[in-house]
Amino acid sequence: MDLFSRSWTALRTAVAELPDEDFERPSGCAGWLVRDLSCHLVIDAQDVLITLATPAGTEPTRDAVTYWNVSLTPPTGDDPLDALIVRLAAAYEEPRLLKFHLDDVGSAAGRAAALADPDLRVGTRDVVLTAGDYLRAYVLEWTLHHLDLVAYVPGAAEPPAEGLAGSREMLETIAGAEFPASFSDKDALLVGTGRRAPTGAEQAALGERATKFPLFLG
């Protein structure tokens, strides 16, 4: 729960501190500008609020690792929600309005997470898991999107080290394979989720494990 809070606070702070011109830069999410990604974070915050307010009366069917839908092929960009995010982001017109909305909804999501019983069973996406597992899964979401946010923004603050380390461990568990020790946590996440191609040296270090990556999480 603490790692969720630190990761989410760091990500919202990074958005809040961006100069207006940086919202027009590309993000690490293919086809999305920084403003589009920031708008997506508003939707993510709403999802956290909705899920924590949706108790389930059955046993968990997923945990923090199995929560993710995993694909070996990249998204096509044809998802209607992706296109909707771009239109919503453009409707804000001024970055300050987007910052305000993210701070407003994002702060509420952070408070709800801090108050949640980690053992509470919650329902989302037709699955059931504990609130603690749900929030642990979102540490990976926040960390990857923090990397996306700052991918083309020189000097922007990166995700907390503990979030990077925890997310790497979760990605390795999902893949059933560990990255070589020579990979930094950041590079493991970028290569492991297809955000960049491995260098020749990284490919060689991965060896047979290269067949396990990249993974595309949804």
N, C-alpha and C positions, 0 to 999 in steps of 0.2 A: 504494500500500500504506500509506503514511504517513497519507493522508487517510482511509482506512478506519479506521485505528487511532484517529485523533483524533476522528472522528465517533462511533464506537462507544463510546469511553471517555467522551465528553461525554454521550451518551445514558444510559449505565449510571449515571454519576454523578448525573445529573438524577433518575433513579428512586430512587437510594439516598438522596438528600437530601430526598425528599418526606415531609412529615409524614403520619402515618397517615390523617388525615381527608381528605387530598387524593386518596386512592385511590378515594373514592366520588364524586369529581367526574366530570362528563362529559369525554370526550376529543374530539379532532378527528375521530375515526373514528365515523361515525354508528352509534348503537346500542351503542357500547362505552363503559364507564367507564374511568377511568385504570387500574384494576386489571386490566381485561380486556386493554387494550393492553399492559400490562406482562407479562401472561401470554403474549401473542402474541410478545413479544420473546424469551421463553424458547424458543419454538418456532423463531423465526428463528435464534437462536444454534445450536440443534440442527441446523438445515438447513445452516448454514455448516460445522459440524464434519463432517456427513455428506458434503457435497459435496467438501470439501477432502480427504476420505479415500476419494474415489471417482474414481480416475484413469481416463481414457478413452484408448483406443488409436487413435482416428480423428481426422481433421482437425476443427478447430472449425467448428460450424455457426452460431454466434451470437457476437456481441461484447457489450460493455457496453451499447450502445444497443439492439441488436436482441434482447437478452435479454428485454425486457419484452413481455408480451402487452398490446396497446393496444386500448381500447374507447372509443367516443364516448358510451356510455351508462353511468350509474352502476350499481354493483352493487346487486342486489335485496335482499341480506341473507339469501337462502335457502341459501347455501352451508352444508352440514353442518358444515364445519370452523369457520365463524364461530360457530355455535351451541355447538360443543364447547368453543371457547375460553372462552366465558362460563361454562360449567359448571365447567371446570377452574379458572378464576380464583376462583370462589366457593368451591371446595374448599380453597383455601389458608387461608381464614378470617381469618388475621392477616397484615397487610402485611409484617411482618418475615420471614415464611416465604417469601413471594414475592420479596422483596428478596434473601434469601439464595440462593434457587435461581437467580435471574437473575445474581447476582454470580458464582456458582459456574460455571454453564454459560457465561455470557457471557465470563468471564475466559479460560476454556479456548478459546473461539472466537477471542478476540483473540490469544492466543498462537499458535494454529494458523495464523492469517492472517499473523502476523509471520514465521513460519518457512516459509511456503509459497513454492515457486518460482513466480514470476509467469508463467513460460512453461509450467508444468505444465498439461496438458489434463485437465479434469475434466468429469464428467457430472452433470446435474441436470435434472429435468423433461423427460427425453427429448431433451435438447440437449447439445451439447459446446461448451465455450468454455475459454479459458485461465483459470487461477486469478486472474491479474491483472485480466482483464476482469470476471470474476465479482465480485471484491471491489470494483471500481470501480462496478459496478451497485448494489452494496449501500450505497454512500455515499448514493445517492439514497434508498434504503429507510430508512436510519437518519435522514437529514435530515428527510424527510417525517414519519416517526413521532415524531421529536423535537418538531416543530411540533405534531403531534397531542397529544403528551403534555402540553404546556404551554399548550394553547389556552385552557383555562379555569382555569389555576392562576396567579393573579397573583404576579409577582415571581420566578417560576421561571426558571432560566437557559435561554437559547435556544441553538440549534445554533451551532457555530463558523462564523465568517464565511466561511472558505474552503470549508466544506461547503455552505453556502447558495449561494455563487457557482458551485461546481462542479456542483451539482445543477441550478441554473438553466440552465447551459450544456447539460447533458445533456438536460433537458426540451425545450429549444429545438431541439436536434438531432433528438430523437424526433419533434417536431411539424413540423420543417422550416420553422420560423418563429421570429423573435426577438421578444422583448417590447420595447416602447418603453423607452428609457433612463430615462424617468420612473418606471418600476416599480422598487421595491427588489427585491432577490433574494427576500426573504421573500414579498412580495406576488405576485411572479411565480409562485412555487411554489404559493401558496394559491389564486390565481385559476386558474392553469394546470392544476391537478389537481382543480378543482371543490370545494375545501375552503371557499371562499366565493365569492359572486357579485361580479363587478366593479362598482365604483361607476360612476356616469354618466360621470365624467371618465376613468376607466380604459377604459370601453367605447369612448368617443370616441377615445382615444389608440390603442387597438388597431385601430380601423378594420376593414378587410377581414380582418385577421389574427384577428379575433374568431371566425371560423369554424373556426379550428384548435384552439380550446380550448373547454371543458376536455377533458383527456385523462384517462382512468381506467386506471391501470397495475396489472397483475397478474402 
